[in-house]
Amino acid sequence: MGNILIVDDERSIRMTTKAFLEMEGHTVETAEDAVSAMVIFNQRPPDVVLTDIILPEVSGVYLLRRIRERSADVQVIMMTGEPTLETASESLRLGAVDYLQKPVNKEELLKSVRYALEVKKLRDDKVRLEQENQNYLNHLEQLVEMRTHALAASEEGLRHRAEELLILNRLARSVNESVTLEDAVQCGLREIVNAARPDLAVFFQLVGNNLVLKGRFPDAQTLVWPIEDPHTVDDCLCGQAVREGKAVYSSDILTDSRCTLAECRKAGFRSFAALPLGSGSETIGVLGIASTQQRDFQARASFLEALANEMSIGLKKSLLYEQVHLHAMELKESLNRIREGEAERRMLERHLRQSQKMEAIGTLASGIAHDFNNILGAVIGYAEIALLHSPIGSKSRKSIEMVLSAGGRARDLVNQILAFSRQSEEERKPVQIDHILQEVLRFMRASLPATIEIRKEIASDVESIMADPIQIQQVLMNLCTNALHAMEGMGGTLDVELASVTLTPEDAQMLPDLKPGPHVRITVKDTGHGMSEATLAKIFDPYFTTKAKGVGTGLGLTVVHGIVKKHGGAIRVQSELGKGSTFHLYFPAVPKEAASEARPIGQMPTGHERILLIDDEEVLVDIGKEMLEYLGYSVETRTSSVDALSLFGADPFRFDLVITDMTMPNMTGEKLAVELRKIRADIPIVICTGYSERLLEERVRTVGISALVMKPILMAQLASAIREALDRRSLQATGDAAGMQPDSTSAQFPLLH
């Protein structure tokens, strides 16, 4: 156990750290700044100092520098919540034994303190061993001085001693100059063989209860010795030396029962010495020296043990260096992970800003489309009424029909804008790809430069596919836009093909995600710069892009691949550098649905019931009233939902049906419907809206809406919705009178576009 000084300006950290260390049996003192820490240090020098880098007045690095001015033996552990490479390198340069990042858990803290105490112990042991060595040298010098008068008689002995000292110094210098454990072992063994003249010197490192061969001199090519596998400490003379903590000598291993390792005899050795290597009570391994001739190694025990002692110091230093190096590498990896995490955070922030921008664009598009719907409703409505009063075959009727046709296209365009802004789940239905493809190409033609030619080959008899039309449009726009970027600045040709194909079993093997049978194939081909095989392998990876910074997000083809896969399709890509790229998209075909024919105005259902019409746009109220009266209904209108509720409340049975706009000031159509049904639960209600979100459909269904009609309203749609709602109410009333259970509203809820 050791004496620990904790320096931190946060009392909670000091107390928590102190508690952890005292539970381990350490003696702990604390200080909140560098000044008070130095007072304690001067009075009672600790074994280990744990200090925060950020302290009041002066930093922990300054405190480390002050400590080093007074003592090189006290171990210092730096702690910080804001690690930097600069503070880490400065701390390690000044001799910090560890560098911890806050918050520090208990296990990491205790492990670091144990490591610091071990380093201090090693340094103390080294000092002690060096002192012992110095004492030994001093002793030798005293012997030389005492026996100067017998110089002639002991000249050979003195020369021998001098050689030993030179060897010891050379060994110490050679081992201490080595950095890695492997280098230190090889240098040490070479010097020992040169000094003691054995036939072999080996080093076994103690790993648990096993001795693992880490070095030998000379190498296996010079002297064959078949021991390679680890063996336990009980197997041989080396094991006995480790177990007893002292050198073991055998002048004849052939007759010595302590030597149980047969490999030594097989190699032809006769004499052996095993010397434990370590400091204090810790053993790091064992030095073995062997001779093929019978020798008394014990006669030079002091010299051999001095050699072992010097080698122990060097090996301990090398082991410590490797541990410090490993810790530094771990610290470097931690800092790299921190930098990588910061880079990833910045990337995610960029993607979040992009998503928020797209969401804002969607909201703006939705608002514009809603307002445009109201304007378009008046145009289409008055055109339909004008058509009713125009003679068949007249020039004016043809002009009005052209207005209605243009209005229909504008209505489809608004629906596309609304679909773009919608954040709902996809809605799949049988889709004619040729219509979507023609629309995308018309849009692309307007944005393409004159240097790029569009060639299309679109079959008219292609089957439908089960798909979300908005997502299919997104796929086609992405592919065509990528083709444009590939040909940008150089011009070229964009070829688009749509065809029906029947995949054979052999074809399906080339496209494992598909099954044999009828499919629809879309081909988008460009004559741009093309792609290499390496690029081709990564084009569907998220955030991978070959475009310049700021151009694209790297998600286009990822989204395309995801949509195609979700629709049960597959993509095949062909590309070659300098020759352009070709994308083939395959979708399972479904039987082609017959296009529903619009009901002629003259065949629209009519009636004579009484209707309350509410819309905050006066022009829409006027056109709506004129349409309904043409259909035979009695109509009363209001431009305020509050006024309409008051009118209905005064005489609930005055009206047979209510038609209301969804978005109105003061009270929405949904809220108005709830209030109306509180007054009269069986009143049929039709809501008109410019929003096509499925969430809206589900919400209004729960409040008992009879029908939902999408703006801009066509007279035929409105007529059908009214008639269906009134007829369903009549059937319900008949069923109730007969005691029958009516069908649920949700099962009959119509949505008219």
N, C-alpha and C positions, 0 to 999 in steps of 0.2 A: 504494500500500500504506500501511497505517496502523499506529499504535501502539495495541495493544489491552490492556486490563486486565480479567482474568476474576476475579470474586469469587464463590466457592461453597464451602460447608463440606464438600462431597463431593469427595474427591480424584479419584475416577474421572471425574467430570464435568469437573473442571478440566483434567485431562490430555487427555481426549478432545477437548474443545473447543479446547484449545491446539494439539493436533495438526492438527485441521481447519484452523485459521486459519493456522498456520505453513506448511501445504501451499499456501495461497493467497499466501504471500509476506509475511504480516503479522508484525510484531514483537509478541510476546505476553509479558505478565507475569501472574502469578496471585497471588491472596490468598485466605485461607480465612475471613476475617472483615472487618468494616467497619473496625476499627482499623488492621490491617496494610494494608488497601486505601488508607486515607487517608495513611498514611506514604508509600507508593509514589506516590500522586497528588501529594503536595506536593513530592516529590523530582523526579519525572519525569512531568509531566502527560500523560496519554494522549489519543488522539483519541476513543476509544470505550471505555466501561465496560460489560461484561456482568455483571450481578449477579443472584443469586438473591434473591427477596423474603424467604424465611425463612432468616436467618443467626443464628449464636450471638450472644447478648447484645442486639444491636440488629438491626432489620429492614433489608431492602434499600431500603424506602421512606425510612427515616431516612438511610441512606447517600446516596440520591439528593438528599435535602434538603441534606446537608452539601456535596455536590459543587456544587449550584446556588449555595450561599453563596459559593463560591470562584470558580466559573466558569460562565458561561452558554454557553460554546462547546463544552465536552466533551459528546458525545452519550452517553446512557445507555439501554441495552436491559435491560428487566426480564424475568426468567424465573421461572416458578413451576410446581409440579406440582399446586397447588390454586388454580386461578384463581377470583377473585370479582369481581363488578362493582365493589365498593368499592375493592379494591386497584388494579383496572385504571383506574378513573376518577381516583383519587388520583395514580397514577403519571403518567398523561397530563397531569393538571393541573400537576404539578411539572416537566413538560417532558421526560418519557421519550419517546424517539423510537419505541420499539416495545415490545410486550408479548407474550412467547412462552410457550406452555404446554409444560411438560415431558411426555414426552421430546421433545427437539427434534432433528429429523433434520438431516443435514449440509446439504442444499440449503436448508432453511428458515433455518438458522443463518447460512450464508454470504450468503444473500439479505438478511437483516436487517442484517448487518454492512456489506455494500456500501451498503445504503440509508442507514445511519447515517453512514458516511463521506461519502456524497454530500450528506447534509443539512449536515454540518460544512463540507464544501467550499463549499456554497452560502452558508452563513452567513459563512464567511471571505471569499468573493468579494463578498458584499454589504457587509461591513465595508470591504473594499478599495475597492469602487466608491463607497461613501459617503465614504470618505476622499479618494478622487480627486475626487469632486464637491465636497467641502469645500475641497480644495486649489484646485480651479478657482474656487470662490467667493472664496477668499482671494486668488487671483491677480487676480480682477476687482477686488476691493477695493483691492489694491495699485496696480492701474492707475488706479483712480479717484483714489487719494491722490497718485500720481506726477504725474497730469495735472490737478491742481486748478487750476494756474496757467493751463491752457488751457481752462477751463470754458466760456467763451463760444464758443470755436471748436468744441468737441466736445460741446456740449449735446445736439445731436440724437443723436449716437452713444451718449452715456451714458443718455439716456432709452430708447434702443432696447435697450441692454444690460439696463437695469432691467426693462423689459417681459419680456425673455427669462427673467430670473431669476424673475419672478413666474409666468410661464408654466410654467417648469420645476418650481417649487414646487407650483403648482396641479396639474400633471400628476402629480407624485410623490404628492401627497396623495390625488388622485382615484383613481389606480390602486391605491395601497396600501390604501385603504379598501374596495376591492372584495374580495368573498370568492371568487366563482367566476371561472374563467378567462373565461367569456363576458362577465361584467360588466366585468372588468378590460380586456378588449380593446375593448369599446364605449366605455368612459370614456376610454381612452387615445387612440383614434382621433378621438373628438370633440374632445378638447383639442388634438391635433396639427393638425386641420383649422382650428380656430379660431386657432391660433398661426401656422402656416406658410401658410395660405390656399391650399392646393391645391384642385383640383376633386374629388379622391377620395383617400382613405387606406384601405389594406387591410392585413390581417394574414394571412399564410400560416404555418401550423404545419408544422414539419418532421416528417414521419412516415416513417421509413425513408429512402428516396431520393425521396419524393414531397413536394410542397408542396400542402397542403390548405387551402382557403379557410375561415377561421374567423370573419372579421368584416370589415365594410366600413362606411364613413361618407362621404357619406350613403348611405341604403339604396337598393335596386334600383329603387324606385318614383320616386326623385328623379333618379337618373342610371343609365341602362341600361349595364351592362357584362356581356357574355355569357359570362364565365368562371365556371364552377361546378365542373367536374370537376378532380380532382387532376392535376398535371403534374410531370414530373421536374425535378431541379435543373439539368439541362442545357438547358432549353427557353427561358430568358428571362434578363433582367437580374436578376430576383430569385434565380434559380438560380445565376448567377455570383456574386452577393454572398454566398450561402451557401457556395459552393465555395471562394471566396477568403478568406472571413472578414472582409471589409471592404466599406464602402459603395461603390455603383456609381451614377454619375450619367450621365444622357443628356439633353442639351438639345433633341435632335431625334431622336426614335425612328423617324421616317420614313426617315431616311438612315443611321441607326446599324445596322450589320450585326449587332451583338450582340443586338439585340432581335428574337427569332424568334417571339414570340407574336403571332399575327395579330389576336387579340381586342382587344389594346390599340389597334391602328390602327383596327379597325372601330368602336370606341367613340369615335373622334375625338380621342384623346390625342396630344399633341405632345412633351411633356417628361415625364421619369420619373426617380425616385430610388429605389434599393433599399438598405435598411439592415439588416444582420443583427442579430438580437436574441438575446442570450444572456449568459453569464457565463464568463469564462475561455475555455477551448477548446471549451466546449459551446454549441451553437447550438440554440435552441428554435424559431426561425422567422425570418421576414423581414417588415420593415415596408416597404410600397410606397406612394409618394405620386405622384400624376399630375396633370398640368395639360393642359387643352385648348389653352392658349396656350404659345408657346415661352418657357421660363424657365430661368434658370441656377440650379438648386437647389444646385449646388456652391459658389456664392458664400456660402451660409449653412450650409456643411457642418458647422462646429463646433456650431452651434445644433441642426441636425437630428440630428446624432449624439448630442448631449446628450439631446435628446428621446427618441431610441431607447434610450439607456442607462437613463433613468428608467423607460421602459416595460418594459424587460427585467427590471428589479428587481421591479416589480409583478407581471409575468406569472409570474416564477419563484416568487414567494411564493404566487400563486394556484394554480399547479400543485402546489406542495408541500402547500398546504392540502387540495386535492382528493385527493391521495394519502393524507394523514393521515386525512381523512374516510372515504375508501374502506377504509382499514385498520381504522378504528374500527368501521365497519359490519360488516366481516368478523368482527371480534372479537365484536361484539354477536350476530351470527348464530351464531358458535361457542358462545357462552354459552347462547343459546336452544336450540341442539341438545343441549347438555349437560343443560339442564333438561328438555327433552322426553324424552331418553333415561332420565333418572331417573324421570320420571312413568310411562313405559312399563314400567320395571323394577318399580315398585311395583304396577302393574296385573297384571303377570305373576305377582308373588308372591301377590297375592290369589287369582288363578285356581289357582295351585299349591296353596294352602291348601285351596281348595274341592275340588280333585281328591283331595287326601289325606283330607279329611273323608269324601268319598263312598266312597273305598277302604276306610276304617275301618268305615263303616256296612255295606259289602258283606261284609267279613270277619266282623263281628258277626252279620249275618243268616245267613251260611253256617253258623256254629257253632250258632246256635239251631236252624236247620232240621235240621242233622244230629242233634242230640240229640232233637228232636221226632220225627224219623223212627223212632228206636228205640222211643219210646213208642207211636207210631202203629202200628208193626209188630206189637207185642204185641196192641193192640186189634183190628186187622184179622185177625191170625192166629187169635186165640181165637174171634173172631166167625165166621170161616170154618169152624173145627172144630165150633163149636156148631151151625152151619147144617147140617153133615153129619148130625148126630144129631137134627135137628128134623123132625117129620113134615110132609109137604107139606100146605099149607093150614092149618096150625096158627097160632094167634095168636102164639106165641113165635117161629115161623119168620119171620113178617112183621116182628116187632120186630127180629130179628137182621138181616134184609135192610135195614131202615132204618139200623141201625148201620153196615153195610157201605157203604151209599150215602153216609152222612155221612163215613165214613172215606175213601171215594174222593175226595170233594170236598176233604177235608183234605189228602189225598195230592197233589192237583193244586195246592193252595195252596202246599204245601211246595216242589213243583217250580218254581213261579213265584219263590219266594224264592231258591231255589238258582240259578235262571237269572239273577236280578237280581245276585247276588253273583259270578257267573261272569265271568272276564276272558278268555274265549276268543273265537275267531273266530265270526262268525255262521253259523248252520246253517239253510239254507233248505229248505223242504219244502212240499207242498200244504197250505194253511191255510184253514180255514173262518172267514171274518171275522166272521160273525154271532155265533159263540161268544165270540170275544175282545171284541167290542163290547158284548155283554150283560154280560160280566164287568166291563168298565171302567165301564159305567153303574151297575151295582150298587155298585161302590166309590165312584163320584162321588156317588151319592144319599146315602150315609152322611155325606159331608163337606160337602154343599151346605146353605146355610141354607133355611129354609122359604119365603123370599121368592122363590126361584128354582125354576121348574117345569121338569121334564124331559119332553119329548115325543119319542117315538121311533117311527120307521116302518122296521122291519127286515124285509126280504123273506126268506122261508124258503128260497127256491129259488135263492139267489145262488151263482154259481160260486166255486170256490176260486181262490186266488192263490198263486204260488210266493214264499214269504216266510219270514223269521225271525219267529216269533210274538211273541217278546219285543220286538223292535224295532217291530213293528206296534202292540203294546200301548203302547210308549213314545210313539209318534206320537199315538195317540188320547188318552192321558193328557195330553200337552202341550197339544193343541188344546182339550180340555175344560177344563183348568185355566186357560188363557188366557181362555176364554169366561167362566168364573167370575169372574176378576179384572176383566173388562170390565163385568160387571153388579154388582160388589160395592158394597154400600151403597145400590143403587137397585132391586134386584130385576129380574126379567125371565124370559125363557123360553129354555131351551136345547133346540134342535131337532136331532135326530140322525137321519139317514136312510141306509139301506144299500139299494142297488139294482143290478141288472145293466143295463148300457147297451151299445149297439153304436155305435161311433163311425164315422161316415161320413167320406169323404175331406174333405168340407167342415169337419166337426168337427175332424179332425186338423190342418187348417190353423190353427185357433184354438189348438191345443195341439201345437206343433211337435215336442215330445219324444215324442209317441205316434204309433202307426200305426193305421190303420183296423182295426176288428174288435171282438170282444167284450171288455168291460172291466167291472170292479167299481168303482162310485162310492160314496164315503163323503162325506156332507155334514154339516158341523158349523156350526150357525148360532146366533148369539146376538142379543139385543136390547140390547146395551150401548151405550157411547158412540161406537163406530165410529172410523174413521181418516180423516185427510185424504189427498189424493193424494201429498203429499210424504212422509208417514209410510209410506204403502203401498209406495212405491218402495224403502224401506230396511228393511222388516221382516225380510228374510232375511239382512241383513248381520250378521256376527259382532259381538257385544257391543252391538248397538243395542237399546235398550229404552225404552219410554215409562213404565215403572213407577218408583216412588219408589226412592231409594237404599236398598239393602239388601233389596229385593224382587226376586228373580230375578237371573239372571246375564247376560241378554241373549243367551243361546245357545239358548233353547228352540226358536224357529222355525228357526234355522240348522240345528239337529240334525234337526228334522222335514223340512226341505227336502232335507238330505243323504240321509236314509234313504229318502224317497220316490224320489229320483233313482236311488239305488243299486238299487232294486227295479224300475227301468224305468218308473216312474210319473211323474205330473205333478200340479202344484197350480195351481188357479185361485182367486183371491181377489177377492171383491167387498165393498166397504165404503164407507160414507158417514157423515160426522159426524152424530151424533145418531140414526142409524138402524141401528146394529149392524154386524156383519161376518159373512160367509159364506165358509167354506173348502170347496172341492170337491177331493177327492183321487181320482185315477184310477189303477187298477192293472190291468195285463194279466191277463185271466182264463185259467185252465187248466181242463180238464175236471174236473168234480166227482168226487172219489174216493168210492167206496162205503165207508161206515164199517165198520170191521172189528168183527165181533160177538165178544163174549167167549165163550170156550169154557165150556160148563156144567161144573160141578165133577164131575158124574158121568161126563163124557167125557174127563177128563184122562188123559194117558198114565201108565202105571204101570210097575213093574218089580220085580225081586227082587234086584238087585245090593246090594253092601255099600258104605256111604257113611260117610266121616269128616266130621263137622260141627264147625266151630270158630267161636266168637263170644265176645267177652269179656263180653257181656250175658247173664246166666244165663237171664233170662226168654225171650230170643230163641232161646237154645239149646233150651230146653224146648219152645217152640211149634214150632220147626223140626223137632225130632225127632218130635213127634207128627204133623206134616204128612207127613213122609217115611215114617213107619211106616204111616200110612193109605194111602199110595200103594204100599205093598208092599215097601219097601226095608228092609234091615237097617242100623241106624244106631248109630254110636258117637259120642259128643260130647266136646268139650273146651272149656274157657273160657280156655285159655292157648295161644298159638301155639307157645311153647317146648315145652310138654307134648305138643302135637299132633305136633310134629316128632320128638320122642323116640319117641312111640308108632308113628308111621309108619316110622321108621328101624329099629325092632325087627323089623318084618315088612312090607316094602314091598308085597307082593302080597296082603296081607290085605284091602285095600280096592280097589274098582273105580272110585271117584270121590271127590274131596275138595271140600267146600263150605266157604269161609272168608270171614269178614268182612274188609274192606279195612283199616279203622282199628282197630288193637289195640295195647296197650302192649307193650314189649320188641321185638316183631317184627311189622311190618305184613303184611297178606295178600299183598302183592306180593313182599316178601322171602321169606315162607314158601313161596310158589309156586316161587320160584327154587331154594330149598333142597330142596323136595320133588322137583323135576325133576332135580336133581343125583343124587338117590338112585334115582329111577325116571323116566326121560325120557318114557314114554308115558302117565303117569297123567293122566286128565282132571281139570281144576280149574275150578270155578265160583267167581267172586268176587262177593260182595254188597257194595254200597256205597251211601252216601247222596249221593255227589258225582257230578255228571253232566258234568264237564268233558271236552271232547273230548281234551284232553291226557292225561287218565287213560286213556281208551280206547286211545290209540296206545301209551302206555307199557306197559300190561298185555298188549297184543297181542304186543309184542316178547319177552315172557318165556313165551309159549306158553299163555296162558289160554284155556280152551275157551269160556267165556261170562261175560258181565258182567250181573248182575241188579241192578236199581235198587231200593233200599229206599223205602218199606216193601214187603216181599215179599208178592206174592199167590201163593196155592198153585198156580194155573194156570200162572203165569209160571215158577215154580220147577220145576214138573213138566215143562214143555216144555223148559226149559234143560237139565235133567238128562238127559232122554231123547235130545235132540239131541246132547249131548256124548258120551253112551255109544254111540249109534248111529254117530256119526262115527268114534269110536275103533274100533268093530267093522269099519266099511268100510275104515279105514286099515290095520287088521291084515290084512284080506282082500287088499287091494291089495298090501301088502308081500309077502304069501305068494305072490301071482301074479307078482311082479316088476314091478308097476305103480308109477309115480311118484305119490305122494299130492298132493292139492291143497294149496296154501299155507294156513296157518292164518289169515293176515290176510284171505284172500278169503272165509272161512267164519265169521269172528268175529261172533257175534250180540250185540246190545245190547238187553236186554229192560227196558222201563219198566213 
